[in-house]
């Protein structure tokens, strides 16, 4: 059973998430603000945290940074604001996903399942496996049908990011922010060029990287292990 921490100062929001999460088989713990969330995480471990941004005593971003000092727990942020700054800042400090209120509880559960699966696989295997494509996260090596292939550091970082977010459409802007960094002054062509190079590097499996028209790209492959 996976264990999640739900952090929100609104009782009704916590109740909705708890209802759906418990129905999916999760063990749920609640916190009413960021300070309480930090204190709970000092005592307990979780598979994922769902945390609101705007809360009394300690906001979600600050709470996440405190938790991150001691534990590597993936976080999905909730916000009543859909401002670009909040999203970019969240991804810059390392959050895994961002959902704007009001949200669909079913979609939230689906996003949590993806986050947990991704982090569980990385923690257990230190590699990502997709049929004949293997990504060694510790050694920063990529193997195609058992043979190591050469690629630039940015190609590797790009491949890891899209593979860890398997089946999720990623905008060029998000890829620039996550792979190159928020302060990078390139444009969409930088992403397109590296995607082209990456596809050439993993040639037999180039179709794993799918172009999403009007958005960006997503990685579509079947993981070899859970």
N, C-alpha and C positions, 0 to 999 in steps of 0.2 A: 504494500500500500504506500503510495506517495504522500508526502506530507507538505502542505502548503501553509504559508502565513498570509493572512488577508489583513491589510493595514488601511483603514479608512476611518475618518472621524464621523462619517454618516452611518448610523446603525443599520438603516434599511439597505444600503449598498452592501454592507458586510453580510447581512442576512440573505440577500439574493445570491451572492457569490457562494456562500456556505451551502445553500440549498442545492444549487447545481453541482458544486464540487463534490459534495457528499453523495449525490446521486451517481456521479462518475466514479465513486470509490475512493476519493481522496480523504485523508485525515486533515481536518482544518483547525487551525489555531487563529485567533483574532487579536488584533491590537487596534487601539483607538487613535493612536498618533505615532509620529516617528520616534519619539523618545522611548515609548513602550516597545516599539518594534526592535530597537537596538538592544534593549534590556533582555527581551525574549530571545533574540538571536545569540546573545552571550551565553545563554543556558541551553538552548536547543538547536538542532540542525534541521534544515528544510530542503526540499527538492526544488522549490520555487517560491518566490514572494510576489504577491499582487499588492501594489502600494500606490496610494493616492499621492499626488504632489502637494496640493495645498491642504496643510493640516496644522493645527495649533501645536505649540511647544517646539516641534522640529519638523520641517517640511520633508517631503519624500526624497528629494535629491540629496539633502544633507544626511538624512537617515541612511540612504543607500551607501554614501561614501564612508560613513562610520562603520557600517556592517562589512563593507568590502575590505576594510583594514585587517580584519581577522578571518573572514570566511568568504569562500567563493560560491555564492548562492545566486543563481539567475533571477532577474527581476523583470516583471512586466509592470510598467507605470500606467496609472490611470490619471486622467485630467479632465476637468470641465472645460478647459481651454484647448483649442486645436492650433494654437499659434506655432508657427514654424520654429521660433527660437527655442521653445520648450522641447520640441522634438529633437532638434539638432543638439542641444545641450545634453539631453538625456543620452542620446547615442554616443556623444563625445565622451561622457564619463563611464560608458560601458553597459548601459541597460540593454536588455535583450529585445524588448518590444514596447510599444506605446499604443494605448487605446484611449480614444476620446469619449467622454460621457455625453449623452447617454449611449450605452453600448448594448450589444446583443449578448446575453449570457452564454448562448450556445457558441457564438464566435469566440468569446473569451476562453471557454473551455478548450476549443480547438487550438487556439494559440498557445495555451498552457501545455497541451499535449505535445506540440511541436518542440517547445522550449525544453521540456523535460527529456524527451527522446534524444534531442541533440546533445544536451549536456551529459546525459547518462552514457551515451555512446562514446563521447570524447573522454570522459573520466575513466571508463573501463578499458578502453582500447588504445588510447593515445594515438589513434589513427582513424581515418575515414576510409571505408571500403565500399566500392561500387563496382561489382563484377571484376573486370580486369584493371580497374583504376584504383590505385592505393595511394593514400596521402599520409605520410609519416609526419605527425605533428611535432614530435620531439626532435627528430633529425632534420626536419624541413626538407624532406625528399619526396618526390612523386614518382611512382612506378606505373608504367603502362605495360600490362601483360608480363609483369615480372622484371621489366627492364627500366632502369632509372632514366629519367628524362631531364634535360637541362631546362631551367627557366629562371627568369630574373626574380629577385626577392619580391617585387611588386606583383608579378604574375602569381607567385606562390600565395601571397597574402590574399589576393583577389580570389583565387581558386578555393582557398580554405573558407573564406567568408561566404561565398555563394553556396558552397557545398554544405556548410553547417546550417545554412538557411534553406535547405532542400525544399523544393516545391513552393517557395515564397517569391513572389514577384518583387524585384528590387529595382528601385529607380536609379538612374545614373547619378542623381544628386546624392542619394543615400550611399551608393558605392564610393563616390568621391570622399564623402565625409568619414566613412568607416575605414576605408583602405588607405586613402592618401592623407586624411586628416582634415579637420575643419578649416585650418589656415591655408590649405592648398589653393593656389590660384589658377588651376587648370580649368578645362571645360569638358563638356560631354565627349568631345573627340578623344580625350585622354582615356576614358573608359572604353570607348569603342575600339580604339587601337589595341589596348591590352587584352580585350576579349578576343580579338582576332588572333593575336599572338598566342593566347592561351589555348584557343581551339586548335591551332596548328601544333602546339606542344603535345596535346593529348589526342592527336588525330583520330585514332579508332573510336574514341568516345566523345568527339567534338559535338555530337548531337545532344549530349547531356546538358549543354549550355544553350538554352532556348531564348530567342529574342521575343520579348513581350511588346508588341506594337504599341507605341504611344507611352510606354512606361520605362522599360529597360530590359532586364534579363532575369532569368531564373534558372536554377540548376534542377534538372529532372533526371534522377537516377534511382535505382533500387538499391538500398543499402544491403551489403552482404551480411551484416550482423546487426543485432538490436543494440 
